[in-house]
């Protein structure tokens, strides 16, 4: 009896432990009771009834990525190419995710392939190669609307690779090579042109600077000559003023001294003496020295009149 009791207690404890569930963050558990949907557990501690309740599925609420293999598609101009895409989705309703479709990932893959063929079928090759953003937006809108019934939200769709046939790839590579060579030739021509323009502008600027320097030299020389002439004129004017000032001072001194006839006569004799000391071989002397005095007196009167 003791062994049986111990076994029963162990079974009861094991069943109780199995009925305890801890749901981690960003996950849910879909619970069924007797085969029917009961509830959805969020994160935390939960207890279910033994033998009656069961966990239908554990569903992650994180954003998930589905990378699908390349799909063959045909463009509007009948070019067969291979395109692979990647889907970013998130489960919004765990109940619909479990009961809405049998295999959600496979359903999304098939829906993606069908949608991709429909979109590419309306585009030609060149448009397909340059319209990734447009293709991504159209696919996301169509898939998001279709997967609402499955409790799934498609956040983003990305076309990873677009692989055209080998012959078309070779032709595209040749075309790109020709375009690169063309751009290189254009850039070289533009560089040569820009270099020539730069050299011409440099020479023009040099000539302008030389002309400006020569002009400045001429202007400075003219200003220097003008200044020299002004200085010479000022010097001559100053000399004339000095002579005139000396003459005026002499007249003033004679007048202030009150020179009489005797003084003037003596001055006349001094003047005759200086004349006699000159280089002349003949001297004419008045017979009457009194005439000299008369001349001196006349000069005095003239000086007096000038001073007035």
KEKEVO-50195 format. One record per residue (C-alpha): y negated, z, x; residue number from 1. Coordinates in Angstrom, 3 decimals. Example, Ala and Ser with C-alpha at 12.3 -4.5 7.8 and 13.67 -1.06 7.14 Angstrom:
2
<volum py="4.500" pz="7.800" px="12.300" n="1"/>
<volum py="1.060" pz="7.140" px="13.670" n="2"/>
END
This chain:
308
<volum py="0.000" pz="0.000" px="0.000" n="1"/>
<volum py="-2.380" pz="0.758" px="2.845" n="2"/>
<volum py="-1.865" pz="-2.700" px="4.372" n="3"/>
<volum py="-2.391" pz="-4.384" px="1.028" n="4"/>
<volum py="-5.569" pz="-2.372" px="0.439" n="5"/>
<volum py="-6.886" pz="-3.295" px="3.878" n="6"/>
<volum py="-6.178" pz="-6.949" px="3.249" n="7"/>
<volum py="-7.951" pz="-6.822" px="-0.112" n="8"/>
<volum py="-10.973" pz="-5.126" px="1.454" n="9"/>
<volum py="-11.099" pz="-7.730" px="4.236" n="10"/>
<volum py="-10.926" pz="-10.558" px="1.699" n="11"/>
<volum py="-13.682" pz="-8.998" px="-0.397" n="12"/>
<volum py="-15.897" pz="-8.538" px="2.666" n="13"/>
<volum py="-15.259" pz="-12.130" px="3.802" n="14"/>
<volum py="-16.084" pz="-13.485" px="0.358" n="15"/>
<volum py="-19.254" pz="-11.433" px="0.193" n="16"/>
<volum py="-20.300" pz="-12.631" px="3.616" n="17"/>
<volum py="-19.603" pz="-16.235" px="2.624" n="18"/>
<volum py="-21.876" pz="-15.815" px="-0.378" n="19"/>
<volum py="-24.852" pz="-14.943" px="1.815" n="20"/>
<volum py="-26.952" pz="-17.911" px="2.936" n="21"/>
<volum py="-30.009" pz="-17.986" px="5.178" n="22"/>
<volum py="-32.124" pz="-21.149" px="4.836" n="23"/>
<volum py="-34.266" pz="-21.910" px="7.923" n="24"/>
<volum py="-37.824" pz="-23.253" px="7.880" n="25"/>
<volum py="-38.326" pz="-26.929" px="6.849" n="26"/>
<volum py="-34.876" pz="-27.067" px="5.222" n="27"/>
<volum py="-33.528" pz="-26.663" px="1.686" n="28"/>
<volum py="-30.122" pz="-26.208" px="0.080" n="29"/>
<volum py="-29.094" pz="-27.889" px="-3.158" n="30"/>
<volum py="-26.865" pz="-25.490" px="-5.160" n="31"/>
<volum py="-24.349" pz="-26.496" px="-7.806" n="32"/>
<volum py="-22.609" pz="-24.232" px="-10.320" n="33"/>
<volum py="-19.314" pz="-25.430" px="-11.624" n="34"/>
<volum py="-20.159" pz="-28.948" px="-10.453" n="35"/>
<volum py="-23.628" pz="-29.150" px="-12.021" n="36"/>
<volum py="-26.989" pz="-28.902" px="-10.331" n="37"/>
<volum py="-28.265" pz="-25.328" px="-10.447" n="38"/>
<volum py="-31.265" pz="-24.934" px="-8.146" n="39"/>
<volum py="-32.789" pz="-25.710" px="-4.760" n="40"/>
<volum py="-33.129" pz="-22.913" px="-2.250" n="41"/>
<volum py="-36.079" pz="-22.786" px="0.079" n="42"/>
<volum py="-36.239" pz="-20.943" px="3.404" n="43"/>
<volum py="-35.132" pz="-17.309" px="3.336" n="44"/>
<volum py="-32.132" pz="-15.166" px="2.344" n="45"/>
<volum py="-30.063" pz="-16.198" px="-0.705" n="46"/>
<volum py="-26.799" pz="-15.035" px="-2.346" n="47"/>
<volum py="-24.549" pz="-17.220" px="-4.455" n="48"/>
<volum py="-21.722" pz="-16.317" px="-6.772" n="49"/>
<volum py="-18.302" pz="-16.667" px="-5.196" n="50"/>
<volum py="-15.972" pz="-19.409" px="-6.418" n="51"/>
<volum py="-18.599" pz="-20.550" px="-8.944" n="52"/>
<volum py="-21.598" pz="-21.672" px="-6.899" n="53"/>
<volum py="-21.437" pz="-24.001" px="-3.955" n="54"/>
<volum py="-23.877" pz="-25.653" px="-1.553" n="55"/>
<volum py="-24.113" pz="-29.330" px="-2.461" n="56"/>
<volum py="-26.154" pz="-30.394" px="0.573" n="57"/>
<volum py="-28.486" pz="-29.181" px="3.265" n="58"/>
<volum py="-31.642" pz="-31.335" px="3.216" n="59"/>
<volum py="-34.250" pz="-31.465" px="5.996" n="60"/>
<volum py="-37.882" pz="-31.620" px="4.925" n="61"/>
<volum py="-39.090" pz="-32.861" px="8.319" n="62"/>
<volum py="-40.317" pz="-36.411" px="8.845" n="63"/>
<volum py="-37.359" pz="-38.483" px="9.941" n="64"/>
<volum py="-36.968" pz="-41.802" px="11.715" n="65"/>
<volum py="-34.541" pz="-44.567" px="10.798" n="66"/>
<volum py="-34.211" pz="-47.275" px="13.449" n="67"/>
<volum py="-32.474" pz="-50.299" px="11.948" n="68"/>
<volum py="-30.773" pz="-53.080" px="13.938" n="69"/>
<volum py="-32.391" pz="-56.541" px="14.160" n="70"/>
<volum py="-32.293" pz="-58.613" px="10.998" n="71"/>
<volum py="-32.180" pz="-62.450" px="10.960" n="72"/>
<volum py="-35.051" pz="-63.926" px="8.925" n="73"/>
<volum py="-36.290" pz="-67.444" px="8.244" n="74"/>
<volum py="-39.984" pz="-68.306" px="8.251" n="75"/>
<volum py="-41.783" pz="-70.644" px="5.903" n="76"/>
<volum py="-41.507" pz="-73.489" px="8.444" n="77"/>
<volum py="-37.702" pz="-72.971" px="8.738" n="78"/>
<volum py="-37.640" pz="-71.109" px="12.044" n="79"/>
<volum py="-34.887" pz="-68.494" px="12.338" n="80"/>
<volum py="-35.870" pz="-65.376" px="14.223" n="81"/>
<volum py="-34.671" pz="-61.827" px="14.671" n="82"/>
<volum py="-36.822" pz="-58.838" px="13.677" n="83"/>
<volum py="-35.994" pz="-55.160" px="14.051" n="84"/>
<volum py="-37.991" pz="-52.424" px="12.405" n="85"/>
<volum py="-38.273" pz="-48.647" px="12.309" n="86"/>
<volum py="-38.979" pz="-46.494" px="9.231" n="87"/>
<volum py="-40.673" pz="-43.084" px="9.175" n="88"/>
<volum py="-39.828" pz="-41.229" px="5.972" n="89"/>
<volum py="-39.775" pz="-37.728" px="4.499" n="90"/>
<volum py="-37.703" pz="-36.151" px="1.699" n="91"/>
<volum py="-40.038" pz="-34.921" px="-1.019" n="92"/>
<volum py="-37.479" pz="-34.048" px="-3.744" n="93"/>
<volum py="-34.093" pz="-32.765" px="-2.477" n="94"/>
<volum py="-32.528" pz="-33.046" px="-5.951" n="95"/>
<volum py="-33.335" pz="-36.763" px="-6.293" n="96"/>
<volum py="-32.327" pz="-37.287" px="-2.661" n="97"/>
<volum py="-28.848" pz="-35.894" px="-3.432" n="98"/>
<volum py="-28.323" pz="-37.428" px="-6.890" n="99"/>
<volum py="-30.610" pz="-40.455" px="-6.950" n="100"/>
<volum py="-28.607" pz="-42.733" px="-4.642" n="101"/>
<volum py="-25.189" pz="-42.540" px="-3.028" n="102"/>
<volum py="-26.265" pz="-43.151" px="0.565" n="103"/>
<volum py="-30.067" pz="-42.931" px="0.968" n="104"/>
<volum py="-30.210" pz="-44.187" px="4.570" n="105"/>
<volum py="-28.024" pz="-47.205" px="3.881" n="106"/>
<volum py="-30.018" pz="-47.936" px="0.748" n="107"/>
<volum py="-33.291" pz="-47.837" px="2.741" n="108"/>
<volum py="-31.797" pz="-50.129" px="5.401" n="109"/>
<volum py="-30.682" pz="-52.732" px="2.866" n="110"/>
<volum py="-34.000" pz="-52.511" px="1.033" n="111"/>
<volum py="-35.885" pz="-52.943" px="4.328" n="112"/>
<volum py="-33.881" pz="-56.055" px="5.266" n="113"/>
<volum py="-34.444" pz="-57.623" px="1.835" n="114"/>
<volum py="-38.165" pz="-56.826" px="1.855" n="115"/>
<volum py="-38.557" pz="-58.183" px="5.380" n="116"/>
<volum py="-36.894" pz="-61.475" px="4.474" n="117"/>
<volum py="-39.126" pz="-61.865" px="1.425" n="118"/>
<volum py="-42.330" pz="-61.231" px="3.391" n="119"/>
<volum py="-41.440" pz="-63.431" px="6.381" n="120"/>
<volum py="-40.307" pz="-66.220" px="4.042" n="121"/>
<volum py="-43.933" pz="-66.654" px="2.914" n="122"/>
<volum py="-45.303" pz="-66.886" px="6.490" n="123"/>
<volum py="-44.997" pz="-69.562" px="9.153" n="124"/>
<volum py="-44.069" pz="-68.821" px="12.762" n="125"/>
<volum py="-47.578" pz="-68.555" px="14.195" n="126"/>
<volum py="-48.766" pz="-66.331" px="11.364" n="127"/>
<volum py="-45.713" pz="-64.093" px="11.721" n="128"/>
<volum py="-46.343" pz="-63.547" px="15.421" n="129"/>
<volum py="-49.938" pz="-62.390" px="14.877" n="130"/>
<volum py="-49.552" pz="-60.519" px="11.562" n="131"/>
<volum py="-47.616" pz="-57.380" px="12.463" n="132"/>
<volum py="-50.134" pz="-55.062" px="10.850" n="133"/>
<volum py="-50.060" pz="-57.060" px="7.622" n="134"/>
<volum py="-46.249" pz="-57.096" px="7.577" n="135"/>
<volum py="-46.130" pz="-53.343" px="8.242" n="136"/>
<volum py="-48.555" pz="-52.577" px="5.423" n="137"/>
<volum py="-46.731" pz="-54.756" px="2.885" n="138"/>
<volum py="-43.328" pz="-53.309" px="3.778" n="139"/>
<volum py="-44.594" pz="-49.728" px="3.581" n="140"/>
<volum py="-46.092" pz="-50.283" px="0.131" n="141"/>
<volum py="-42.929" pz="-51.908" px="-1.246" n="142"/>
<volum py="-40.512" pz="-49.372" px="0.281" n="143"/>
<volum py="-42.614" pz="-46.382" px="-0.741" n="144"/>
<volum py="-42.672" pz="-47.522" px="-4.343" n="145"/>
<volum py="-38.921" pz="-48.272" px="-4.416" n="146"/>
<volum py="-37.867" pz="-44.981" px="-2.805" n="147"/>
<volum py="-39.837" pz="-42.736" px="-5.174" n="148"/>
<volum py="-36.765" pz="-42.636" px="-7.456" n="149"/>
<volum py="-34.719" pz="-41.287" px="-4.545" n="150"/>
<volum py="-37.128" pz="-38.446" px="-3.725" n="151"/>
<volum py="-38.195" pz="-40.154" px="-0.498" n="152"/>
<volum py="-41.693" pz="-41.007" px="0.718" n="153"/>
<volum py="-42.074" pz="-43.770" px="3.323" n="154"/>
<volum py="-44.984" pz="-42.801" px="5.557" n="155"/>
<volum py="-44.972" pz="-45.663" px="8.018" n="156"/>
<volum py="-43.141" pz="-48.889" px="8.799" n="157"/>
<volum py="-43.301" pz="-50.531" px="12.219" n="158"/>
<volum py="-41.991" pz="-53.933" px="13.258" n="159"/>
<volum py="-40.713" pz="-53.315" px="16.784" n="160"/>
<volum py="-39.703" pz="-56.733" px="18.045" n="161"/>
<volum py="-40.024" pz="-60.299" px="16.798" n="162"/>
<volum py="-37.614" pz="-62.508" px="18.714" n="163"/>
<volum py="-37.899" pz="-66.269" px="18.075" n="164"/>
<volum py="-35.237" pz="-68.767" px="19.253" n="165"/>
<volum py="-34.879" pz="-69.509" px="22.968" n="166"/>
<volum py="-36.384" pz="-73.015" px="22.726" n="167"/>
<volum py="-39.431" pz="-71.689" px="20.946" n="168"/>
<volum py="-39.782" pz="-68.865" px="23.486" n="169"/>
<volum py="-39.769" pz="-71.386" px="26.337" n="170"/>
<volum py="-42.391" pz="-73.495" px="24.582" n="171"/>
<volum py="-44.510" pz="-70.398" px="23.964" n="172"/>
<volum py="-44.213" pz="-69.374" px="27.609" n="173"/>
<volum py="-45.360" pz="-72.834" px="28.717" n="174"/>
<volum py="-48.237" pz="-72.689" px="26.278" n="175"/>
<volum py="-49.258" pz="-69.235" px="27.512" n="176"/>
<volum py="-49.032" pz="-70.437" px="31.115" n="177"/>
<volum py="-51.272" pz="-73.400" px="30.294" n="178"/>
<volum py="-53.720" pz="-71.076" px="28.558" n="179"/>
<volum py="-53.778" pz="-68.753" px="31.568" n="180"/>
<volum py="-54.410" pz="-71.660" px="33.935" n="181"/>
<volum py="-57.154" pz="-72.918" px="31.639" n="182"/>
<volum py="-58.805" pz="-69.501" px="31.539" n="183"/>
<volum py="-58.508" pz="-69.259" px="35.313" n="184"/>
<volum py="-60.202" pz="-72.645" px="35.756" n="185"/>
<volum py="-62.939" pz="-71.656" px="33.318" n="186"/>
<volum py="-63.497" pz="-68.362" px="35.115" n="187"/>
<volum py="-63.668" pz="-70.105" px="38.499" n="188"/>
<volum py="-66.174" pz="-72.615" px="37.137" n="189"/>
<volum py="-68.233" pz="-69.822" px="35.615" n="190"/>
<volum py="-68.115" pz="-67.930" px="38.903" n="191"/>
<volum py="-69.254" pz="-70.988" px="40.858" n="192"/>
<volum py="-72.033" pz="-71.636" px="38.359" n="193"/>
<volum py="-73.179" pz="-68.031" px="38.432" n="194"/>
<volum py="-73.116" pz="-68.027" px="42.228" n="195"/>
<volum py="-75.252" pz="-71.186" px="42.361" n="196"/>
<volum py="-77.691" pz="-69.697" px="39.857" n="197"/>
<volum py="-77.902" pz="-66.490" px="41.877" n="198"/>
<volum py="-78.548" pz="-68.396" px="45.131" n="199"/>
<volum py="-81.214" pz="-70.573" px="43.479" n="200"/>
<volum py="-82.923" pz="-67.543" px="41.994" n="201"/>
<volum py="-82.805" pz="-65.832" px="45.398" n="202"/>
<volum py="-84.415" pz="-68.820" px="47.114" n="203"/>
<volum py="-87.035" pz="-69.064" px="44.376" n="204"/>
<volum py="-87.824" pz="-65.386" px="44.719" n="205"/>
<volum py="-88.058" pz="-65.731" px="48.498" n="206"/>
<volum py="-90.525" pz="-68.633" px="48.164" n="207"/>
<volum py="-92.564" pz="-66.651" px="45.667" n="208"/>
<volum py="-92.654" pz="-63.646" px="47.970" n="209"/>
<volum py="-93.642" pz="-65.839" px="50.940" n="210"/>
<volum py="-96.449" pz="-67.458" px="48.920" n="211"/>
<volum py="-97.614" pz="-64.040" px="47.765" n="212"/>
<volum py="-97.591" pz="-62.775" px="51.350" n="213"/>
<volum py="-99.581" pz="-65.817" px="52.569" n="214"/>
<volum py="-102.022" pz="-65.414" px="49.704" n="215"/>
<volum py="-102.443" pz="-61.750" px="50.525" n="216"/>
<volum py="-103.014" pz="-62.616" px="54.185" n="217"/>
<volum py="-105.763" pz="-65.122" px="53.296" n="218"/>
<volum py="-107.362" pz="-62.603" px="50.932" n="219"/>
<volum py="-107.321" pz="-59.887" px="53.585" n="220"/>
<volum py="-108.765" pz="-62.275" px="56.205" n="221"/>
<volum py="-111.556" pz="-63.336" px="53.823" n="222"/>
<volum py="-112.297" pz="-59.711" px="52.989" n="223"/>
<volum py="-112.367" pz="-58.857" px="56.713" n="224"/>
<volum py="-114.795" pz="-61.751" px="57.435" n="225"/>
<volum py="-116.950" pz="-60.725" px="54.507" n="226"/>
<volum py="-117.002" pz="-57.148" px="55.760" n="227"/>
<volum py="-117.937" pz="-58.343" px="59.273" n="228"/>
<volum py="-120.819" pz="-60.422" px="57.954" n="229"/>
<volum py="-122.000" pz="-57.518" px="55.823" n="230"/>
<volum py="-121.864" pz="-55.232" px="58.863" n="231"/>
<volum py="-123.806" pz="-57.723" px="61.000" n="232"/>
<volum py="-126.426" pz="-58.211" px="58.268" n="233"/>
<volum py="-126.749" pz="-54.452" px="57.890" n="234"/>
<volum py="-127.123" pz="-54.138" px="61.689" n="235"/>
<volum py="-129.828" pz="-56.796" px="61.827" n="236"/>
<volum py="-131.615" pz="-55.246" px="58.893" n="237"/>
<volum py="-131.415" pz="-51.845" px="60.570" n="238"/>
<volum py="-132.832" pz="-53.365" px="63.810" n="239"/>
<volum py="-135.694" pz="-54.962" px="61.911" n="240"/>
<volum py="-136.403" pz="-51.694" px="60.165" n="241"/>
<volum py="-136.355" pz="-49.892" px="63.524" n="242"/>
<volum py="-138.816" pz="-52.422" px="65.056" n="243"/>
<volum py="-141.078" pz="-52.200" px="62.073" n="244"/>
<volum py="-140.844" pz="-48.426" px="62.112" n="245"/>
<volum py="-141.725" pz="-48.371" px="65.828" n="246"/>
<volum py="-144.689" pz="-50.676" px="65.263" n="247"/>
<volum py="-145.875" pz="-48.553" px="62.369" n="248"/>
<volum py="-145.458" pz="-45.390" px="64.459" n="249"/>
<volum py="-147.491" pz="-46.950" px="67.305" n="250"/>
<volum py="-150.297" pz="-47.961" px="64.972" n="251"/>
<volum py="-150.257" pz="-44.520" px="63.440" n="252"/>
<volum py="-150.410" pz="-42.846" px="66.820" n="253"/>
<volum py="-153.352" pz="-45.025" px="67.927" n="254"/>
<volum py="-155.178" pz="-44.246" px="64.749" n="255"/>
<volum py="-154.472" pz="-40.533" px="64.987" n="256"/>
<volum py="-155.596" pz="-40.476" px="68.624" n="257"/>
<volum py="-159.052" pz="-41.832" px="67.618" n="258"/>
<volum py="-159.176" pz="-44.339" px="70.475" n="259"/>
<volum py="-162.812" pz="-45.418" px="71.390" n="260"/>
<volum py="-164.114" pz="-48.433" px="73.276" n="261"/>
<volum py="-163.625" pz="-46.871" px="76.668" n="262"/>
<volum py="-159.969" pz="-46.174" px="76.026" n="263"/>
<volum py="-159.433" pz="-49.667" px="74.715" n="264"/>
<volum py="-161.194" pz="-51.045" px="77.797" n="265"/>
<volum py="-158.896" pz="-49.086" px="80.073" n="266"/>
<volum py="-155.916" pz="-50.377" px="78.084" n="267"/>
<volum py="-157.245" pz="-53.867" px="78.574" n="268"/>
<volum py="-157.345" pz="-53.319" px="82.328" n="269"/>
<volum py="-153.787" pz="-52.074" px="82.289" n="270"/>
<volum py="-152.761" pz="-55.130" px="80.373" n="271"/>
<volum py="-154.480" pz="-57.385" px="82.900" n="272"/>
<volum py="-152.674" pz="-55.598" px="85.667" n="273"/>
<volum py="-149.334" pz="-56.249" px="84.016" n="274"/>
<volum py="-150.279" pz="-59.860" px="83.518" n="275"/>
<volum py="-151.233" pz="-60.143" px="87.192" n="276"/>
<volum py="-147.777" pz="-58.825" px="88.131" n="277"/>
<volum py="-146.144" pz="-61.706" px="86.242" n="278"/>
<volum py="-144.913" pz="-65.073" px="87.588" n="279"/>
<volum py="-148.012" pz="-67.051" px="86.572" n="280"/>
<volum py="-149.875" pz="-68.803" px="89.462" n="281"/>
<volum py="-153.193" pz="-68.880" px="87.639" n="282"/>
<volum py="-155.082" pz="-66.151" px="85.842" n="283"/>
<volum py="-158.135" pz="-66.668" px="83.670" n="284"/>
<volum py="-160.283" pz="-63.579" px="83.555" n="285"/>
<volum py="-163.411" pz="-63.357" px="81.458" n="286"/>
<volum py="-166.550" pz="-63.184" px="83.519" n="287"/>
<volum py="-167.882" pz="-60.458" px="81.400" n="288"/>
<volum py="-165.513" pz="-57.493" px="81.226" n="289"/>
<volum py="-167.710" pz="-56.283" px="78.450" n="290"/>
<volum py="-166.102" pz="-59.096" px="76.457" n="291"/>
<volum py="-162.796" pz="-57.415" px="76.972" n="292"/>
<volum py="-164.203" pz="-54.296" px="75.518" n="293"/>
<volum py="-165.449" pz="-56.331" px="72.616" n="294"/>
<volum py="-162.034" pz="-57.780" px="72.141" n="295"/>
<volum py="-160.526" pz="-54.323" px="72.234" n="296"/>
<volum py="-163.054" pz="-53.122" px="69.693" n="297"/>
<volum py="-162.164" pz="-56.030" px="67.437" n="298"/>
<volum py="-158.474" pz="-55.190" px="67.769" n="299"/>
<volum py="-159.251" pz="-51.612" px="66.781" n="300"/>
<volum py="-161.053" pz="-52.731" px="63.656" n="301"/>
<volum py="-158.123" pz="-55.034" px="62.809" n="302"/>
<volum py="-155.697" pz="-52.130" px="63.224" n="303"/>
<volum py="-157.901" pz="-49.972" px="61.020" n="304"/>
<volum py="-157.965" pz="-52.684" px="58.331" n="305"/>
<volum py="-154.178" pz="-53.060" px="58.512" n="306"/>
<volum py="-153.678" pz="-49.349" px="58.077" n="307"/>
<volum py="-155.853" pz="-49.400" px="54.969" n="308"/>
END
